[in-house]
Amino acid sequence: MITLGVLRTMANKSPSVHRTALLAGTAALLGLLTACGSGGDGTASSPTTLSGTAAPASDGGTSAAATATDSVTQSTGPSGEAASAKPSKTASSAVAAASGRCHTSELKATVGRNDPGAGQENFPIVLTNTSSHTCTVRGFPGAAFVDASGKQLGPDPKRESGSAPTTVTLAPGHSAWAGLTFSNPEVSGANPATPAALLVTPPDERASLKVTWTGGQVPVSGNSSSVFLTVFNPGTGA
């Protein structure tokens, strides 16, 4: 270590030597101060954190952003960039039960406009869903002509051969129709009668719906007196 006595000795020498000695002494003094600034135990002092640098992560913790990411599944596009975030698990939707058949109490029956042709009378029997839920009809209706006292006129109608039943789904307010056809008695020579009403029974039901009959005479006995029915189809048959 350079002492003050040495510095005084150097000061009595030539100016150049004096200047050199001062520089050397200054460097030595700075080195001495730096050495004194060390912890003495050989360890370096703590680093200084500059303004604008990121703070260190918490010890052993998980950042809020990481936690939030764990709770969702990132949806990525073709480029690999996150497109949206969705819940990793969603409740599965319950499978809707198949619609049950329409019951008589849920339906309204009407008879549509006649569409005659080649001596044949063709009426659509229409069933309309009046309930607040969807139901189905499938197959043939039941039908019977009755007089004012409720007595049946003629035999039960026959089912048209070659008609393939299909299930018709009726939302509330929607309709299905089946054909009611017979030969005009004036053409066929069958014994006629004028019904007061037509009783319509929905497929697989026992209770009937009563519809006022306004279609004129129908065959009830004799030759060509058969009445035929077709299966239900969607719509009103109009």
VEXKOLRO-263778 format. One record per residue (C-alpha): x, y, z; residue in one letter. Coordinates in steps of 0.5 Angstrom, whole numbers, plus 500, padded with zeros to 3 digits. Example, Ala and Ser with C-alpha at 12.3 -4.5 7.8 and 13.67 -1.06 7.14 Angstrom:
> xx|yy|zz|aa
> 525|491|516|A .
> 527|498|514|S .
This chain:
> xx|yy|zz|aa
> 500|500|500|M .
> 503|507|498|I .
> 503|512|504|T .
> 503|519|504|L .
> 510|520|506|G .
> 512|516|499|V .
> 507|521|496|L .
> 511|527|499|R .
> 517|524|497|T .
> 515|524|490|M .
> 512|531|490|A .
> 519|534|491|N .
> 522|531|484|K .
> 521|534|477|S .
> 514|536|474|P .
> 514|530|470|S .
> 516|525|475|V .
> 511|529|480|H .
> 505|528|475|R .
> 507|520|474|T .
> 507|519|481|A .
> 500|523|482|L .
> 497|518|477|L .
> 500|512|480|A .
> 498|514|487|G .
> 491|516|484|T .
> 490|509|481|A .
> 493|506|487|A .
> 488|509|491|L .
> 482|508|487|L .
> 484|500|487|G .
> 484|501|495|L .
> 477|504|495|L .
> 475|498|491|T .
> 478|493|495|A .
> 475|496|501|C .
> 468|496|498|G .
> 468|489|497|S .
> 464|485|502|G .
> 471|482|505|G .
> 468|475|504|D .
> 470|475|497|G .
> 463|475|495|T .
> 460|480|489|A .
> 455|486|491|S .
> 448|485|489|S .
> 446|487|482|P .
> 442|493|481|T .
> 436|493|478|T .
> 435|498|472|L .
> 428|502|471|S .
> 424|499|465|G .
> 426|491|466|T .
> 422|486|468|A .
> 421|484|475|A .
> 423|477|477|P .
> 418|472|478|A .
> 415|470|485|S .
> 419|464|488|D .
> 415|457|486|G .
> 409|461|484|G .
> 405|461|478|T .
> 403|467|474|S .
> 396|469|474|A .
> 396|469|466|A .
> 399|462|466|A .
> 393|460|471|T .
> 388|463|467|A .
> 391|460|461|T .
> 390|453|464|D .
> 383|454|465|S .
> 381|454|458|V .
> 383|451|451|T .
> 386|455|446|Q .
> 383|455|439|S .
> 389|456|434|T .
> 388|457|427|G .
> 392|454|421|P .
> 398|459|423|S .
> 398|457|430|G .
> 396|463|433|E .
> 391|463|438|A .
> 384|465|435|A .
> 379|464|441|S .
> 379|461|448|A .
> 374|456|450|K .
> 372|452|456|P .
> 376|446|456|S .
> 370|442|458|K .
> 363|443|456|T .
> 357|440|458|A .
> 354|435|453|S .
> 347|436|450|S .
> 342|431|452|A .
> 339|427|446|V .
> 332|429|445|A .
> 327|424|446|A .
> 323|421|439|A .
> 316|425|439|S .
> 311|420|441|G .
> 304|419|437|R .
> 299|424|436|C .
> 293|423|441|H .
> 286|424|439|T .
> 285|430|444|S .
> 291|433|441|E .
> 288|433|434|L .
> 283|437|430|K .
> 280|434|424|A .
> 277|437|418|T .
> 275|435|411|V .
> 278|439|405|G .
> 275|441|398|R .
> 273|435|393|N .
> 278|434|387|D .
> 273|429|383|P .
> 275|426|377|G .
> 273|420|372|A .
> 267|419|376|G .
> 271|419|383|Q .
> 270|423|389|E .
> 276|425|392|N .
> 277|428|399|F .
> 283|429|404|P .
> 282|428|411|I .
> 286|433|415|V .
> 289|432|422|L .
> 292|438|425|T .
> 296|438|431|N .
> 293|443|436|T .
> 298|441|442|S .
> 304|445|444|S .
> 309|440|443|H .
> 311|436|436|T .
> 308|429|435|C .
> 307|424|430|T .
> 302|420|425|V .
> 303|414|421|R .
> 299|410|417|G .
> 291|410|415|F .
> 286|413|419|P .
> 279|410|421|G .
> 273|413|418|A .
> 265|412|418|A .
> 259|416|415|F .
> 254|417|420|V .
> 247|420|420|D .
> 244|425|425|A .
> 243|420|430|S .
> 250|417|430|G .
> 248|411|426|K .
> 253|408|421|Q .
> 252|409|414|L .
> 255|403|410|G .
> 261|399|411|P .
> 267|401|414|D .
> 272|404|409|P .
> 277|399|406|K .
> 285|401|406|R .
> 288|403|399|E .
> 292|397|397|S .
> 300|399|395|G .
> 300|405|400|S .
> 306|405|404|A .
> 306|408|411|P .
> 311|413|413|T .
> 311|417|419|T .
> 309|424|419|V .
> 312|429|424|T .
> 307|434|426|L .
> 310|441|430|A .
> 304|445|433|P .
> 300|447|428|G .
> 302|443|422|H .
> 298|438|419|S .
> 297|431|415|A .
> 292|428|410|W .
> 290|422|408|A .
> 285|421|402|G .
> 278|419|402|L .
> 275|416|395|T .
> 269|413|393|F .
> 265|412|386|S .
> 260|417|385|N .
> 253|414|386|P .
> 250|417|380|E .
> 255|414|376|V .
> 256|407|379|S .
> 249|406|381|G .
> 250|404|388|A .
> 245|406|393|N .
> 246|413|396|P .
> 245|416|403|A .
> 247|423|405|T .
> 251|423|412|P .
> 251|428|417|A .
> 258|427|419|A .
> 264|423|418|L .
> 268|420|424|L .
> 275|420|424|V .
> 280|416|428|T .
> 287|418|428|P .
> 292|412|427|P .
> 293|407|433|D .
> 287|411|437|E .
> 280|409|439|R .
> 277|416|440|A .
> 274|419|434|S .
> 273|426|432|L .
> 267|428|429|K .
> 267|433|422|V .
> 260|435|419|T .
> 260|432|412|W .
> 258|437|407|T .
> 260|433|401|G .
> 253|430|399|G .
> 251|423|397|Q .
> 256|417|399|V .
> 255|410|397|P .
> 253|406|402|V .
> 250|399|399|S .
> 250|395|392|G .
> 255|395|387|N .
> 261|399|387|S .
> 259|402|394|S .
> 266|401|397|S .
> 270|407|400|V .
> 277|407|400|F .
> 282|411|405|L .
> 290|412|403|T .
> 296|413|408|V .
> 297|420|412|F .
> 302|424|408|N .
> 305|431|410|P .
> 301|437|409|G .
> 293|439|407|T .
> 292|435|401|G .
> 290|442|398|A .
